[in-house]
Amino acid sequence: MFGLDNPSGVSVMPPITPASNPTPLWFTNGGAGLAVSYPGQEWFNIVQAELLAVLQEAGVKPDKSKLNQLAVAIKSIAAERGIELTDKLGNSSALAASQKLVSEVNDNANSKLAKSQNGADIPDKNAFVKNLGLVETVNKANNAVPSSRKINGKALSGDVNITSQDIFDEPITIPDKADLNTYRTGGIYYQPSSA
């Protein structure tokens, strides 16, 4: 890359005129009432200034005999300002996570979400239940009859078939000539018939 170096040039870049069109236009060969596009000195000066600025930014001295200086300059700038990788978590907007860090974060998340944990990683289970809106459900469950409890020897873990004997136990024999007014507990009573 090198600037114009023949006697037709001047040593100071002429001033650039204000933009006449807010939208970039493109070159044409003309036709249909449109003249052939011509860049003019200003366009060439702008392109040359931009290219020389890239070389300057990279610290590359223009050399007319080298045709790869723009590529060298771009590689140098990219390497200098390339994205730095990090293996540590943080808030930097200039650093990028390395593959190692991404793997570690992923492995850590997988271990926290392992099915075998089943909520063991929840530090405040009461707050978790509250956040899910299950406090009333848990309270009802706490007041429920435990399935290990039995009534008349029948476990409450399934359907229970209750008969009159479950309610009143066994029929109660009333002795002959007993005062029936003394029997106040509900149940089934009977007196054997006289033979």
N, C-alpha and C positions, 0 to 999 in steps of 0.2 A: 504494500500500500504506500502510495506516495502522492503528494499533492501535485497540481499543475506546475511544471517547471520550465515552460518555454517562454520566450519573450512576449507572448500575447497576454500573460497574466499580470496581475498587480500584487503588491506585497501586503496589502490590507484588504480584508474581505469587504466588499461594498455592503451598505446597509440593506437589510431585508425589508421588503415592503410588507404592509399588513396583508393578511390572508384575504383573498377576494371571494372565496367560496368556503363555507363552513364544512362542507363535505369533500373529502379527497376525490379528485378526478383522476381518470386513467388515460393513458396515451392511446391514440387511434391513428390509422392511416388516412383518416378523413373520408369524405364521400357524402352523398345525399345532402349537399349544402353545408357540410361541416369541413372546416379546414384541417389539414394535417396537423397533428399535435407537435408542438416543439417545446422542449423543456426550458430553454433559455438559460442564461448564466446563473440566475438566482437558484434554480433547482439544482444545477450541478454544484454550486457552491455549498448549498445546504447538505447534499449527500456527502460531498467531500469533507465538510466540517464534522458531520456525524461520524464518519469512518475514522477520521483522525482522532476524534475524542475517545473512541473505543480504544485505539492504540495507546493514547496518553493515559487513560484510566488503568491500563494493564502495565504501564511502564515500558512499553515497547517503542523504541525509536524508529520512526519511518525509514524504510530502506527500499529504494526503487528497484533493487535487484531481487528482492524477496517477494514472492507472490502468495505466501501463506501467513503473512503477519496478522491479518484480521482473524484467522482461525486460531492462531497462537494466542492472540490477545483475549479472545472470547474464552478459550480453555483456561487461561490464567485467571481471569476474573471469576469464572465459575468455580474453579478450585479454591480460590481465596475466600469466596463468599459462599461456598457450598454449605449444605446442611450438615451441622454437627450432630452426631448420634450420641445418645446417653444411655447408660444402663441403670439410671436412677430415676425414680418418680419425682415429679416437681411441677412447677407452674411456668416454666420457660416457654416463650413463644418462638424462640430462635432454635431450640434443640428438638430433635426428633427421636422417638423411641427406637432403640435398636431391636433387632430380631430377638436377641437374648432377653431384653426387658419385656417385650411383648409375650414371649413364651412363659416367662416367670409369672406375669400377671394372669395369663390364661390358666396356667397350672394352679395358681393360688385360688382363682375363682372356681375352678373345677373341684378343688378339694373342699371348698366352703359349701358348694352346692351338691356334694355327693349324696346319693339317695340313702346311703347307710347312716347319714347324720340325722335325717328325719326331724329337723328343727332343733337339734342340739346346739346349733350355732346361734340361736336366738337368745340374746342376753336377758331381755326383760319380757318374759312370756305373758305376764299380765297386761303389759302395754300392747303387745302384739294382739292378744285376744280383744282388747278394747278397740284397737285400730280396725280390726275386721268386723266389729259390731256384734261380737258373739258373747258379750258379758251376760245377757239375759239367758241365753242358751246354757252357758256354763253353770249359772246359778240354779237353773231348773235341774240340770244333771246332778248337781251336788245334793239337791233335796230329793232325788229320786230314790225309790226303794232298791237296795242292792240286790242283785240276782242271786247272791249267796244266801239270802234270807229264806226261811221256810215257814209255811203256815200249815199246821196239821201234818207236818212231814212232807209237804209238797213244795219243791223249789220254785221260786218265782222267775226262773230263767226262761220259761216258755208258757204256753197256754196251760191253765189250771182248770181241771174239771172238779167243781165243788158239788158235793151231794148233801142231803139233809144231815147225814151223819157227820160231815165235816163241819156243818153249822152247829148242830146240837150234840155232837159227839155220838155216843152209843145210846140206844133207848134205855131209859132209866126205869127200873122195876120199882113199883110202889107196893110196899107190903100190905097185906090184908088188914083192913080196919085202920089204915093210916089216915091222918088228918090232911086232906088235900090242900088246906089253907097254908100249910107250912112249906109247900113246894112253890117257890117264887122264881126260880131260874128257868129261862126258856129251854125247851127241848121236847123230846118225844118220851112220854111216860106210858107205862102200861102196868096192868095188874093181871097176874095169871088168873085164869078162870078156875073156879073151884071144881075139882074133879068129882 
